[in-house]
């Protein structure tokens, strides 16, 4: 019994001695070396190298749109003008001298309205024909190279209305007593007869007024 007790005591004594003799181990965290601040570097933020290596995206080429065909815009009025043809009114016909241009006829009529004599009209027409202001047809040129104004005046008198025993005429713009006499009697000197027949309302040949009523006597 004593022997067992001694063995147990010796075991405990050896165990305690080993525990006391064995040095305590350092903490695991002590073995880890603290990181050196100098070894720690910041992350490289320079992206220029990456930008150089990155592929540059190419922009799509701009495609010009095809030009649109011009649109023809027609208003309703224009369409109506196209669909409905307009009928031009026939110009009013004025009496003309056969074979005489309109400018020559107008020259003679204007002289008659001014009360000019036949000799004055003859000189006026021939002077205008020589200077090229009017064109006289060859059929009206005499052997002497003069314009046959007598034929022109006779043509006008043929279309004049023969005055009846009692006839009245209302003076219009541009009328003269000589032109009225030539229109109805075929000669300008008949203006004296017209003046005599209208002494009560017409004191002189140059006192005609538009709208005045003249009595045309029978000659």
MDTraj code that builds the backbone (N, CA, C; nanometers):
import mdtraj as md
import numpy as np

residues = "UNK UNK UNK UNK UNK UNK UNK UNK UNK UNK UNK UNK UNK UNK UNK UNK UNK UNK UNK UNK UNK UNK UNK UNK UNK UNK UNK UNK UNK UNK UNK UNK UNK UNK UNK UNK UNK UNK UNK UNK UNK UNK UNK UNK UNK UNK UNK UNK UNK UNK UNK UNK UNK UNK UNK UNK UNK UNK UNK UNK UNK UNK UNK UNK UNK UNK UNK UNK UNK UNK UNK UNK UNK UNK UNK UNK UNK UNK UNK UNK UNK UNK UNK UNK UNK UNK UNK UNK UNK UNK UNK UNK UNK UNK UNK UNK UNK UNK UNK UNK UNK UNK UNK UNK UNK UNK UNK UNK UNK UNK UNK UNK UNK UNK UNK UNK UNK UNK UNK UNK UNK UNK UNK UNK UNK UNK UNK UNK UNK UNK UNK UNK UNK UNK UNK UNK UNK UNK UNK UNK UNK UNK UNK UNK UNK UNK UNK UNK UNK UNK UNK UNK UNK UNK UNK UNK UNK UNK UNK UNK UNK UNK UNK UNK UNK UNK UNK UNK UNK UNK UNK UNK UNK UNK UNK UNK UNK UNK UNK UNK UNK UNK UNK UNK UNK UNK UNK UNK UNK UNK UNK UNK UNK UNK UNK UNK UNK UNK UNK UNK UNK UNK UNK UNK UNK UNK UNK UNK UNK UNK UNK UNK UNK UNK UNK UNK UNK UNK UNK".split()
xyz = np.array([
    [0.0837, -0.1179, 0.0000],
    [0.0000, 0.0000, 0.0000],
    [0.0867, 0.1221, 0.0000],
    [0.1852, 0.1228, 0.0853],
    [0.2782, 0.2352, 0.0927],
    [0.3488, 0.2505, -0.0403],
    [0.3769, 0.1389, -0.1031],
    [0.4487, 0.1449, -0.2308],
    [0.3628, 0.2109, -0.3345],
    [0.2370, 0.1871, -0.3431],
    [0.1449, 0.2476, -0.4414],
    [0.1348, 0.3952, -0.4155],
    [0.1252, 0.4303, -0.2884],
    [0.1138, 0.5704, -0.2530],
    [0.2366, 0.6436, -0.2955],
    [0.3538, 0.5845, -0.2795],
    [0.4778, 0.6499, -0.3176],
    [0.4856, 0.6652, -0.4686],
    [0.4388, 0.5668, -0.5420],
    [0.4434, 0.5754, -0.6878],
    [0.3535, 0.6868, -0.7354],
    [0.2370, 0.6962, -0.6785],
    [0.1413, 0.8023, -0.7188],
    [0.1975, 0.9370, -0.6827],
    [0.2577, 0.9452, -0.5638],
    [0.3148, 1.0730, -0.5222],
    [0.4282, 1.1118, -0.6139],
    [0.5106, 1.0148, -0.6493],
    [0.6222, 1.0456, -0.7398],
    [0.5705, 1.0912, -0.8758],
    [0.4621, 1.0330, -0.9243],
    [0.4058, 1.0708, -1.0547],
    [0.3572, 1.2150, -1.0520],
    [0.2859, 1.2464, -0.9434],
    [0.2364, 1.3843, -0.9322],
    [0.3517, 1.4817, -0.9193],
    [0.4554, 1.4439, -0.8490],
    [0.5701, 1.5336, -0.8292],
    [0.6412, 1.5575, -0.9598],
    [0.6582, 1.4526, -1.0368],
    [0.7257, 1.4686, -1.1683],
    [0.6414, 1.5535, -1.2606],
    [0.5138, 1.5297, -1.2559],
    [0.4242, 1.6076, -1.3443],
    [0.4286, 1.7543, -1.3102],
    [0.4235, 1.7855, -1.1784],
    [0.4275, 1.9266, -1.1371],
    [0.5603, 1.9873, -1.1739],
    [0.6683, 1.9117, -1.1593],
    [0.8013, 1.9635, -1.1920],
    [0.8121, 1.9935, -1.3393],
    [0.7555, 1.9082, -1.4221],
    [0.7609, 1.9326, -1.5668],
    [0.6810, 2.0572, -1.6048],
    [0.5706, 2.0723, -1.5352],
    [0.4891, 2.1909, -1.5656],
    [0.5624, 2.3175, -1.5284],
    [0.6280, 2.3163, -1.4149],
    [0.6990, 2.4352, -1.3698],
    [0.8231, 2.4606, -1.4527],
    [0.8916, 2.3563, -1.4925],
    [1.0160, 2.3743, -1.5687],
    [0.9855, 2.4199, -1.7115],
    [0.8795, 2.3727, -1.7753],
    [0.8498, 2.4053, -1.9176],
    [0.8142, 2.5551, -1.9287],
    [0.8860, 2.6350, -2.0194],
    [0.8553, 2.7805, -2.0353],
    [0.7204, 2.7990, -2.1045],
    [0.6602, 2.9102, -2.0637],
    [0.5287, 2.9400, -2.1253],
    [0.5450, 2.9836, -2.2707],
    [0.4607, 2.9320, -2.3574],
    [0.4679, 2.9665, -2.5023],
    [0.4106, 3.1077, -2.5278],
    [0.4786, 3.1927, -2.6164],
    [0.4244, 3.3291, -2.6493],
    [0.2955, 3.3176, -2.7280],
    [0.2192, 3.4269, -2.7168],
    [0.0921, 3.4276, -2.7894],
    [0.1153, 3.4219, -2.9389],
    [0.0206, 3.3618, -3.0054],
    [0.0334, 3.3444, -3.1508],
    [0.0394, 3.4778, -3.2218],
    [-0.0286, 3.5747, -3.1619],
    [-0.0284, 3.7056, -3.2292],
    [0.1055, 3.7713, -3.2229],
    [0.1921, 3.7307, -3.1182],
    [0.3249, 3.7911, -3.1081],
    [0.4143, 3.7431, -3.2174],
    [0.3914, 3.6165, -3.2647],
    [0.4767, 3.5644, -3.3708],
    [0.4562, 3.6362, -3.5030],
    [0.3384, 3.6924, -3.5206],
    [0.3104, 3.7596, -3.6492],
    [0.3754, 3.8951, -3.6491],
    [0.4627, 3.9139, -3.7413],
    [0.5351, 4.0424, -3.7506],
    [0.4401, 4.1494, -3.7998],
    [0.4509, 4.2646, -3.7393],
    [0.3667, 4.3782, -3.7814],
    [0.4051, 4.4196, -3.9217],
    [0.3122, 4.4479, -4.0003],
    [0.3461, 4.4875, -4.1397],
    [0.4212, 4.6179, -4.1419],
    [0.5232, 4.6239, -4.2256],
    [0.6054, 4.7443, -4.2422],
    [0.5272, 4.8479, -4.3213],
    [0.5211, 4.9651, -4.2596],
    [0.4446, 5.0723, -4.3256],
    [0.5079, 5.1104, -4.4567],
    [0.6414, 5.1013, -4.4592],
    [0.7120, 5.1407, -4.5825],
    [0.6823, 5.0475, -4.6963],
    [0.6524, 4.9168, -4.6584],
    [0.6282, 4.8215, -4.7662],
    [0.4895, 4.8361, -4.8274],
    [0.4019, 4.9036, -4.7515],
    [0.2651, 4.9179, -4.8028],
    [0.2610, 5.0354, -4.8997],
    [0.2255, 5.0113, -5.0201],
    [0.2167, 5.1164, -5.1243],
    [0.0721, 5.1344, -5.1654],
    [0.0442, 5.2570, -5.2065],
    [-0.0909, 5.2863, -5.2534],
    [-0.1144, 5.2229, -5.3894],
    [-0.2376, 5.1991, -5.4175],
    [-0.2720, 5.1415, -5.5485],
    [-0.2472, 5.2446, -5.6571],
    [-0.1929, 5.1961, -5.7634],
    [-0.1615, 5.2857, -5.8757],
    [-0.2924, 5.3337, -5.9394],
    [-0.3140, 5.4681, -5.9295],
    [-0.4381, 5.5265, -5.9849],
    [-0.4199, 5.5859, -6.1229],
    [-0.2991, 5.5744, -6.1766],
    [-0.2760, 5.6288, -6.3112],
    [-0.3365, 5.5340, -6.4139],
    [-0.4437, 5.5823, -6.4822],
    [-0.5142, 5.4984, -6.5798],
    [-0.4754, 5.5305, -6.7225],
    [-0.3697, 5.6118, -6.7396],
    [-0.3324, 5.6492, -6.8772],
    [-0.2865, 5.5299, -6.9568],
    [-0.2124, 5.4400, -6.8871],
    [-0.1659, 5.3215, -6.9593],
    [-0.2825, 5.2334, -7.0000],
    [-0.3813, 5.2250, -6.9087],
    [-0.4977, 5.1451, -6.9441],
    [-0.5766, 5.2094, -7.0571],
    [-0.5821, 5.3444, -7.0524],
    [-0.6546, 5.4125, -7.1602],
    [-0.5861, 5.3939, -7.2937],
    [-0.4510, 5.3891, -7.2899],
    [-0.3784, 5.3690, -7.4155],
    [-0.4014, 5.2306, -7.4713],
    [-0.4140, 5.1343, -7.3780],
    [-0.4324, 4.9977, -7.4247],
    [-0.5768, 4.9692, -7.4630],
    [-0.6688, 5.0473, -7.4041],
    [-0.8101, 5.0199, -7.4338],
    [-0.8414, 5.0565, -7.5775],
    [-0.9187, 4.9783, -7.6479],
    [-0.9531, 5.0090, -7.7879],
    [-1.0409, 5.1336, -7.7956],
    [-1.0055, 5.2209, -7.8901],
    [-1.0813, 5.3449, -7.9089],
    [-1.2037, 5.3140, -7.9932],
    [-1.3230, 5.3397, -7.9391],
    [-1.4438, 5.3104, -8.0197],
    [-1.4553, 5.4081, -8.1365],
    [-1.4847, 5.3567, -8.2503],
    [-1.4984, 5.4395, -8.3714],
    [-1.6427, 5.4849, -8.3846],
    [-1.6576, 5.6166, -8.4139],
    [-1.7922, 5.6713, -8.4310],
    [-1.8487, 5.6302, -8.5657],
    [-1.9738, 5.5962, -8.5698],
    [-2.0341, 5.5594, -8.7002],
    [-2.0394, 5.6806, -8.7924],
    [-2.0071, 5.6585, -8.9184],
    [-2.0090, 5.7673, -9.0154],
    [-2.1525, 5.8153, -9.0362],
    [-2.1629, 5.9496, -9.0375],
    [-2.2961, 6.0089, -9.0581],
    [-2.3369, 5.9932, -9.2035],
    [-2.4522, 5.9390, -9.2230],
    [-2.5041, 5.9175, -9.3581],
    [-2.6000, 6.0302, -9.3904],
    [-2.5668, 6.1062, -9.4947],
    [-2.6531, 6.2181, -9.5338],
    [-2.7856, 6.1650, -9.5850],
    [-2.8952, 6.2220, -9.5360],
    [-3.0264, 6.1740, -9.5841],
    [-3.0475, 6.2101, -9.7294],
    [-3.1118, 6.1223, -9.7990],
    [-3.1397, 6.1472, -9.9413],
    [-3.2345, 6.2649, -9.9546],
    [-3.2053, 6.3584, -10.0482],
    [-3.2944, 6.4744, -10.0645],
    [-3.4332, 6.4318, -10.1090],
    [-3.5304, 6.4947, -10.0430],
    [-3.6681, 6.4634, -10.0783],
    [-3.7074, 6.5327, -10.2073],
    [-3.7893, 6.4672, -10.2813],
    [-3.8377, 6.5276, -10.4055],
    [-3.9257, 6.6465, -10.3719],
    [-3.9089, 6.7591, -10.4440],
    [-3.9918, 6.8771, -10.4145],
    [-4.1390, 6.8481, -10.4335],
    [-4.2148, 6.8912, -10.3364],
    [-4.3585, 6.8703, -10.3422],
    [-4.4249, 6.9870, -10.4136],
    [-4.5132, 6.9559, -10.4985],
    [-4.5872, 7.0578, -10.5733],
    [-4.7185, 7.0799, -10.5008],
    [-4.7291, 7.1981, -10.4419],
    [-4.8491, 7.2322, -10.3668],
    [-4.9348, 7.3221, -10.4532],
    [-5.0499, 7.2793, -10.4792],
    [-5.1425, 7.3572, -10.5602],
    [-5.2628, 7.3938, -10.4752],
    [-5.2924, 7.5196, -10.4758],
    [-5.4089, 7.5652, -10.4018],
    [-5.5364, 7.5239, -10.4734],
    [-5.6465, 7.5342, -10.4017],
    [-5.7741, 7.4984, -10.4614],
    [-5.8094, 7.5909, -10.5762],
    [-5.7686, 7.7200, -10.5605],
    [-5.7993, 7.8141, -10.6680],
    [-5.7217, 7.7798, -10.7939],
    [-5.5906, 7.7414, -10.7747],
    [-5.5118, 7.7051, -10.8924],
    [-5.5675, 7.5806, -10.9589],
    [-5.6131, 7.4843, -10.8769],
    [-5.6725, 7.3641, -10.9346],
    [-5.7989, 7.3971, -11.0105],
    [-5.8753, 7.4885, -10.9542],
    [-5.9988, 7.5269, -11.0235],
    [-5.9689, 7.5963, -11.1550],
    [-5.8599, 7.6763, -11.1546],
    [-5.8239, 7.7436, -11.2797],
    [-5.7780, 7.6439, -11.3842],
    [-5.7134, 7.5342, -11.3384],
    [-5.6666, 7.4349, -11.4344],
    [-5.7833, 7.3523, -11.4864],
    [-5.8740, 7.3147, -11.3956],
    [-5.9831, 7.2268, -11.4363],
    [-6.0874, 7.3001, -11.5194],
    [-6.1134, 7.4269, -11.4843],
    [-6.2169, 7.5024, -11.5555],
    [-6.1492, 7.6029, -11.6467],
    [-6.1463, 7.5803, -11.7754],
    [-6.0811, 7.6761, -11.8658],
    [-6.1569, 7.8069, -11.8686],
    [-6.0804, 7.9149, -11.8670],
    [-6.1393, 8.0473, -11.8725],
    [-6.1587, 8.0887, -12.0172],
    [-6.2748, 8.1420, -12.0432],
    [-6.3058, 8.1897, -12.1779],
    [-6.2801, 8.3386, -12.1837],
    [-6.1825, 8.3773, -12.2642],
    [-6.1470, 8.5184, -12.2748],
    [-6.2561, 8.5931, -12.3488],
    [-6.2872, 8.7110, -12.2950],
    [-6.3900, 8.7926, -12.3588],
    [-6.3356, 8.8510, -12.4878],
    [-6.4189, 8.8521, -12.5877],
    [-6.3765, 8.9058, -12.7172],
    [-6.3594, 9.0557, -12.7068],
    [-6.2470, 9.1103, -12.7554],
    [-6.2256, 9.2545, -12.7474],
    [-6.3282, 9.3289, -12.8299],
    [-6.3622, 9.4466, -12.7776],
    [-6.4605, 9.5283, -12.8484],
    [-6.4027, 9.5747, -12.9804],
    [-6.4802, 9.5585, -13.0848],
    [-6.4356, 9.5965, -13.2181],
    [-6.4664, 9.7435, -13.2408],
    [-6.3668, 9.8141, -13.2927],
    [-6.3841, 9.9547, -13.3259],
    [-6.3742, 9.9691, -13.4763],
    [-6.4492, 10.0615, -13.5324],
    [-6.4429, 10.0788, -13.6778],
    [-6.3051, 10.1217, -13.7217],
    [-6.2561, 10.0588, -13.8269],
    [-6.1225, 10.0894, -13.8784],
    [-6.1326, 10.1212, -14.0257],
    [-6.0341, 10.1950, -14.0690],
    [-6.0273, 10.2275, -14.2107],
    [-5.9677, 10.1103, -14.2857],
    [-6.0275, 10.0657, -14.3947],
    [-5.9720, 9.9531, -14.4702],
    [-5.8364, 9.9892, -14.5275],
    [-5.7366, 9.9069, -14.4979],
    [-5.6027, 9.9287, -14.5513],
    [-5.5202, 10.0272, -14.4720],
    [-5.5744, 10.0902, -14.3686],
    [-5.5005, 10.1899, -14.2912],
    [-5.4659, 10.1330, -14.1544],
    [-5.3402, 10.1463, -14.1083],
    [-5.3039, 10.1003, -13.9753],
    [-5.3803, 10.1777, -13.8692],
    [-5.3888, 10.1165, -13.7498],
    [-5.4664, 10.1792, -13.6424],
    [-5.4049, 10.3106, -13.5980],
    [-5.2708, 10.3228, -13.6007],
    [-5.2092, 10.4479, -13.5584],
    [-5.2385, 10.5606, -13.6562],
    [-5.2458, 10.5303, -13.7856],
    [-5.2799, 10.6315, -13.8855],
    [-5.4250, 10.6750, -13.8689],
    [-5.5107, 10.5802, -13.8461],
    [-5.6522, 10.6127, -13.8250],
    [-5.6700, 10.6970, -13.6996],
    [-5.5985, 10.6601, -13.5920],
    [-5.6096, 10.7364, -13.4675],
    [-5.5606, 10.8788, -13.4856],
    [-5.4567, 10.8965, -13.5670],
    [-5.4047, 11.0311, -13.5926],
    [-5.5094, 11.1178, -13.6619],
    [-5.5790, 11.0606, -13.7595],
    [-5.6806, 11.1370, -13.8334],
    [-5.7999, 11.1682, -13.7438],
    [-5.8458, 11.0707, -13.6678],
    [-5.9614, 11.0931, -13.5803],
    [-5.9293, 11.1971, -13.4740],
    [-5.8063, 11.1928, -13.4207],
    [-5.7687, 11.2919, -13.3203],
    [-5.7672, 11.4326, -13.3788],
    [-5.7205, 11.4441, -13.5031],
    [-5.7198, 11.5756, -13.5682],
    [-5.8611, 11.6248, -13.5948],
    [-5.9505, 11.5333, -13.6316],
    [-6.0898, 11.5725, -13.6546],
    [-6.1561, 11.6190, -13.5254],
    [-6.1261, 11.5526, -13.4155],
    [-6.1848, 11.5929, -13.2878],
    [-6.1320, 11.7286, -13.2428],
    [-6.0121, 11.7628, -13.2871],
    [-5.9561, 11.8943, -13.2549],
    [-6.0111, 12.0047, -13.3452],
    [-6.0929, 11.9654, -13.4449],
    [-6.1522, 12.0637, -13.5352],
    [-6.0586, 12.1107, -13.6450],
    [-5.9588, 12.0294, -13.6815],
    [-5.8626, 12.0686, -13.7846],
    [-5.9252, 12.0543, -13.9232],
    [-5.8739, 12.1331, -14.0163],
    [-5.9235, 12.1307, -14.1544],
    [-5.8638, 12.0139, -14.2307],
    [-5.9185, 11.9903, -14.3517],
    [-5.8704, 11.8795, -14.4340],
    [-5.7274, 11.9041, -14.4809],
    [-5.6931, 12.0281, -14.5111],
    [-5.5559, 12.0580, -14.5540],
    [-5.4567, 12.0357, -14.4401],
    [-5.4977, 12.0709, -14.3194],
    [-5.4098, 12.0485, -14.2045],
    [-5.3903, 11.8990, -14.1821],
    [-5.4994, 11.8218, -14.1927],
    [-5.4891, 11.6764, -14.1749],
    [-5.3999, 11.6161, -14.2820],
    [-5.4097, 11.6655, -14.4063],
    [-5.3247, 11.6154, -14.5146],
    [-5.1777, 11.6401, -14.4827],
    [-5.1446, 11.7611, -14.4388],
    [-5.0054, 11.7926, -14.4054],
    [-4.9589, 11.7133, -14.2838],
    [-5.0469, 11.6967, -14.1854],
    [-5.0103, 11.6241, -14.0634],
    [-4.9797, 11.4779, -14.0926],
    [-5.0650, 11.4136, -14.1723],
    [-5.0464, 11.2716, -14.2029],
    [-4.9202, 11.2496, -14.2847],
    [-4.8963, 11.3311, -14.3855],
    [-4.7777, 11.3138, -14.4692],
    [-4.6495, 11.3419, -14.3927],
    [-4.6521, 11.4405, -14.3037],
    [-4.5331, 11.4679, -14.2233],
    [-4.5036, 11.3514, -14.1293],
    [-4.6071, 11.2945, -14.0686],
    [-4.5863, 11.1806, -13.9789],
    [-4.5382, 11.0582, -14.0547],
    [-4.5866, 11.0395, -14.1790],
    [-4.5422, 10.9252, -14.2594],
    [-4.3966, 10.9398, -14.3006],
    [-4.3533, 11.0622, -14.3349],
    [-4.2138, 11.0834, -14.3752],
    [-4.1187, 11.0618, -14.2581],
    [-4.1594, 11.1022, -14.1384],
    [-4.0735, 11.0884, -14.0206],
    [-4.0832, 10.9496, -13.9569],
    [-4.1672, 10.8635, -14.0121],
    [-4.1766, 10.7267, -13.9624],
    [-4.2590, 10.7105, -13.8372],
    [-4.3357, 10.8126, -13.8001],
    [-4.4193, 10.8006, -13.6806],
    [-4.5429, 10.7149, -13.7069],
    [-4.5885, 10.7133, -13.8314],
    [-4.7000, 10.6273, -13.8706],
    [-4.6607, 10.5536, -13.9972],
    [-4.7241, 10.4406, -14.0190],
    [-4.6965, 10.3600, -14.1380],
    [-4.8166, 10.3679, -14.2319],
    [-4.7912, 10.4178, -14.3508],
    [-4.8975, 10.4297, -14.4512],
    [-4.8861, 10.3140, -14.5494],
    [-4.9925, 10.2406, -14.5735],
    [-4.9873, 10.1300, -14.6704],
    [-4.9612, 10.1823, -14.8112],
    [-4.8956, 10.0995, -14.8898],
    [-4.8596, 10.1404, -15.0258],
    [-4.9826, 10.1698, -15.1102],
    [-5.0937, 10.1051, -15.0799],
    [-5.2147, 10.1275, -15.1594],
    [-5.2706, 10.2678, -15.1406],
    [-5.2280, 10.3369, -15.0335],
    [-5.2769, 10.4723, -15.0080],
    [-5.1765, 10.5795, -15.0485],
    [-5.0630, 10.5394, -15.1073],
    [-4.9600, 10.6352, -15.1497],
    [-4.9811, 10.6671, -15.2972],
    [-4.9884, 10.7964, -15.3279],
    [-5.0109, 10.8407, -15.4661],
    [-4.8817, 10.8366, -15.5458],
    [-4.8921, 10.8700, -15.6762],
    [-4.7739, 10.8712, -15.7633],
    [-4.6740, 10.9773, -15.7202],
    [-4.7213, 11.0819, -15.6547],
    [-4.6318, 11.1873, -15.6062],
    [-4.5671, 11.1520, -15.4727],
    [-4.5970, 11.0343, -15.4204],
    [-4.5395, 10.9933, -15.2924],
    [-4.6128, 11.0478, -15.1721],
    [-4.7323, 11.1017, -15.1923],
    [-4.8119, 11.1565, -15.0828],
    [-4.9171, 11.0541, -15.0384],
    [-4.9547, 11.0632, -14.9105],
    [-5.0613, 10.9773, -14.8585],
    [-5.1946, 11.0350, -14.9032],
    [-5.2778, 10.9497, -14.9584],
    [-5.4073, 10.9945, -15.0101],
    [-5.5029, 11.0140, -14.8924],
    [-5.4925, 11.1303, -14.8281],
    [-5.5792, 11.1586, -14.7134],
    [-5.7241, 11.1793, -14.7559],
    [-5.7450, 11.2231, -14.8817],
    [-5.8828, 11.2416, -14.9288],
    [-5.9570, 11.1092, -14.9290],
    [-5.8871, 11.0017, -14.9678],
    [-5.9499, 10.8701, -14.9666],
    [-5.9792, 10.8249, -14.8239],
    [-5.8862, 10.8556, -14.7334],
    [-5.9083, 10.8182, -14.5939],
    [-6.0283, 10.8924, -14.5358],
    [-6.0365, 11.0227, -14.5640],
    [-6.1488, 11.1009, -14.5129],
    [-6.2795, 11.0569, -14.5768],
    [-6.2738, 11.0198, -14.7058],
    [-6.3953, 10.9723, -14.7729],
    [-6.4417, 10.8402, -14.7141],
    [-6.3457, 10.7564, -14.6762],
    [-6.3824, 10.6286, -14.6146],
    [-6.4523, 10.6514, -14.4815],
    [-6.4042, 10.7514, -14.4081],
    [-6.4697, 10.7834, -14.2819],
    [-6.6105, 10.8371, -14.3044],
    [-6.6252, 10.9167, -14.4080],
    [-6.7567, 10.9762, -14.4340],
    [-6.8567, 10.8721, -14.4824],
    [-6.8074, 10.7643, -14.5465],
    [-6.8987, 10.6591, -14.5922],
    [-6.9653, 10.5881, -14.4752],
    [-6.8898, 10.5742, -14.3658],
    [-6.9464, 10.5074, -14.2485],
    [-7.0252, 10.6023, -14.1607],
    [-7.0237, 10.7317, -14.1952],
    [-7.0989, 10.8293, -14.1151],
    [-7.2468, 10.8159, -14.1444],
    [-7.3256, 10.8443, -14.0452],
    [-7.4704, 10.8361, -14.0600],
    [-7.5216, 10.9656, -14.1222],
    [-7.6085, 10.9516, -14.2197],
    [-7.6686, 11.0691, -14.2825],
    [-7.7719, 11.1284, -14.1880],
    [-7.7616, 11.2580, -14.1642],
    [-7.8507, 11.3218, -14.0678],
    [-7.9909, 11.3326, -14.1244],
    [-8.0907, 11.2918, -14.0533],
    [-8.2293, 11.3107, -14.0977],
    [-8.2704, 11.4572, -14.0775],
    [-8.3946, 11.4835, -14.1020],
    [-8.4428, 11.6210, -14.0891],
    [-8.4247, 11.6725, -13.9470],
    [-8.4582, 11.5930, -13.8497],
    [-8.4403, 11.6316, -13.7097],
    [-8.3669, 11.5176, -13.6392],
    [-8.2488, 11.5480, -13.5910],
    [-8.1703, 11.4478, -13.5188],
    [-8.0920, 11.5190, -13.4102],
    [-8.0758, 11.4534, -13.2999],
    [-8.0003, 11.5107, -13.1888],
    [-7.8780, 11.4237, -13.1601],
    [-7.7794, 11.4871, -13.0998],
    [-7.6550, 11.4170, -13.0657],
    [-7.6103, 11.4662, -12.9285],
    [-7.5703, 11.3722, -12.8437],
    [-7.5212, 11.4057, -12.7096],
    [-7.3690, 11.4114, -12.7152],
    [-7.3127, 11.5235, -12.6783],
    [-7.1680, 11.5441, -12.6838],
    [-7.1004, 11.4536, -12.5812],
    [-6.9953, 11.3839, -12.6264],
    [-6.9165, 11.2968, -12.5390],
    [-6.7759, 11.3530, -12.5242],
    [-6.6977, 11.2909, -12.4366],
    [-6.5619, 11.3386, -12.4102],
    [-6.4754, 11.3268, -12.5353],
    [-6.4040, 11.4334, -12.5696],
    [-6.3156, 11.4348, -12.6853],
    [-6.3810, 11.4858, -12.8117],
    [-6.5087, 11.5157, -12.8078],
    [-6.5779, 11.5652, -12.9275],
    [-6.5455, 11.7123, -12.9513],
    [-6.5455, 11.7479, -13.0781],
    [-6.5385, 11.8882, -13.1208],
    [-6.6486, 11.9097, -13.2239],
    [-6.6803, 12.0362, -13.2471],
    [-6.7877, 12.0642, -13.3424],
    [-6.7490, 12.0192, -13.4828],
    [-6.6197, 12.0305, -13.5176],
    [-6.5738, 11.9879, -13.6496],
    [-6.5825, 11.8369, -13.6653],
    [-6.5433, 11.7626, -13.5607],
    [-6.5495, 11.6160, -13.5706],
    [-6.6934, 11.5676, -13.5776],
    [-6.7835, 11.6357, -13.5060],
    [-6.9251, 11.5977, -13.5134],
    [-6.9795, 11.6247, -13.6530],
    [-6.9437, 11.7403, -13.7103],
    [-6.9904, 11.7743, -13.8453],
    [-6.9373, 11.6754, -13.9477],
    [-6.8093, 11.6351, -13.9333],
    [-6.7528, 11.5401, -14.0294],
    [-6.8155, 11.4026, -14.0123],
    [-6.8473, 11.3664, -13.8878],
    [-6.9050, 11.2349, -13.8631],
    [-7.0432, 11.2211, -13.9277],
    [-7.1213, 11.3270, -13.9241],
    [-7.2589, 11.3165, -13.9735],
    [-7.2786, 11.3733, -14.1148],
    [-7.1886, 11.4622, -14.1580],
    [-7.2089, 11.5252, -14.2893],
    [-7.0950, 11.4982, -14.3871],
    [-6.9843, 11.4424, -14.3395],
    [-6.8757, 11.4088, -14.4296],
    [-6.7815, 11.5230, -14.4598],
    [-6.7984, 11.6389, -14.3970],
    [-6.7070, 11.7514, -14.4179],
    [-6.7054, 11.8352, -14.2897],
    [-6.5925, 11.9000, -14.2673],
    [-6.5769, 11.9756, -14.1435],
    [-6.6433, 12.1124, -14.1489],
    [-6.6621, 12.1677, -14.2698],
    [-6.7223, 12.3016, -14.2774],
    [-6.8706, 12.3014, -14.2419],
    [-6.9293, 12.1821, -14.2250],
    [-7.0698, 12.1749, -14.1844],
    [-7.0893, 12.2132, -14.0391],
    [-6.9775, 12.2375, -13.9674],
    [-6.9898, 12.2780, -13.8281],
    [-7.0603, 12.4129, -13.8146],
    [-7.0496, 12.4967, -13.9200],
    [-7.1203, 12.6256, -13.9161],
    [-7.2707, 12.6046, -13.9154],
    [-7.3184, 12.5068, -13.9910],
    [-7.4614, 12.4774, -13.9919],
    [-7.5076, 12.4222, -13.8569],
    [-7.4243, 12.3378, -13.7975],
    [-7.4591, 12.2825, -13.6660],
    [-7.4623, 12.3936, -13.5622],
    [-7.3659, 12.4853, -13.5715],
    [-7.3619, 12.5964, -13.4773],
    [-7.4851, 12.6857, -13.4917],
    [-7.5258, 12.7104, -13.6177],
    [-7.6436, 12.7950, -13.6415],
    [-7.7705, 12.7300, -13.5883],
    [-7.7778, 12.5963, -13.5978],
    [-7.8975, 12.5268, -13.5500],
    [-7.9044, 12.5194, -13.3983],
    [-7.7955, 12.5532, -13.3318],
    [-7.7923, 12.5423, -13.1849],
    [-7.7520, 12.6746, -13.1204],
    [-7.7919, 12.7877, -13.1802],
    [-7.7538, 12.9174, -13.1275],
    [-7.8103, 12.9414, -12.9870],
    [-7.9228, 12.8858, -12.9585],
    [-7.9841, 12.9107, -12.8288],
    [-7.9057, 12.8456, -12.7148],
    [-7.8403, 12.7326, -12.7426],
    [-7.7666, 12.6598, -12.6376],
    [-7.6157, 12.6616, -12.6575],
    [-7.5711, 12.7052, -12.7753],
    [-7.4277, 12.7028, -12.8051],
    [-7.3877, 12.8377, -12.8624],
    [-7.3128, 12.9152, -12.7856],
    [-7.2743, 13.0489, -12.8293],
    [-7.1556, 13.0448, -12.9235],
    [-7.0642, 12.9510, -12.9047],
    [-6.9450, 12.9444, -12.9885],
    [-6.9064, 12.7977, -13.0060],
    [-6.8228, 12.7724, -13.1086],
    [-6.7866, 12.6335, -13.1405],
    [-6.7018, 12.5691, -13.0316],
    [-6.6273, 12.6494, -12.9569],
    [-6.5401, 12.5931, -12.8535],
    [-6.6069, 12.5900, -12.7166],
    [-6.7389, 12.6061, -12.7124],
    [-6.8115, 12.6038, -12.5854],
    [-6.8855, 12.4721, -12.5639],
    [-6.8456, 12.3686, -12.6343],
    [-6.9115, 12.2387, -12.6159],
    [-6.8843, 12.1851, -12.4756],
    [-6.9837, 12.1225, -12.4185],
    [-6.9702, 12.0572, -12.2888],
    [-7.0191, 11.9134, -12.2992],
    [-6.9548, 11.8268, -12.2231],
    [-6.9923, 11.6850, -12.2244],
    [-7.1350, 11.6699, -12.1724],
    [-7.2173, 11.5970, -12.2475],
    [-7.3566, 11.5766, -12.2111],
    [-7.4524, 11.6748, -12.2757],
    [-7.3970, 11.7723, -12.3461],
    [-7.4825, 11.8709, -12.4137],
    [-7.5532, 11.8061, -12.5324],
    [-7.6802, 11.8414, -12.5525],
    [-7.7597, 11.7864, -12.6620],
    [-7.7597, 11.8864, -12.7773],
    [-7.7132, 11.8399, -12.8940],
    [-7.7069, 11.9242, -13.0136],
    [-7.8137, 11.8795, -13.1132],
    [-7.8691, 11.9765, -13.1800],
    [-7.9637, 11.9489, -13.2884],
    [-7.8881, 11.9479, -13.4200],
    [-7.9033, 11.8417, -13.4976],
    [-7.8334, 11.8281, -13.6255],
    [-7.9326, 11.8585, -13.7381],
    [-7.9098, 11.9656, -13.8097],
    [-8.0046, 12.0027, -13.9160],
    [-7.9858, 11.9169, -14.0396],
    [-8.0844, 11.9201, -14.1266],
    [-8.0770, 11.8484, -14.2530],
    [-8.0178, 11.9411, -14.3575],
    [-7.9080, 11.8972, -14.4171],
    [-7.8395, 11.9792, -14.5178],
    [-7.8647, 11.9228, -14.6566],
])
top = md.Topology()
chain = top.add_chain()
for i, resn in enumerate(residues, 1):
    res = top.add_residue(resn, chain, resSeq=i)
    for name in ("N", "CA", "C"):
        top.add_atom(name, md.element.get_by_symbol(name[0]), res)
traj = md.Trajectory(xyz[None], top)
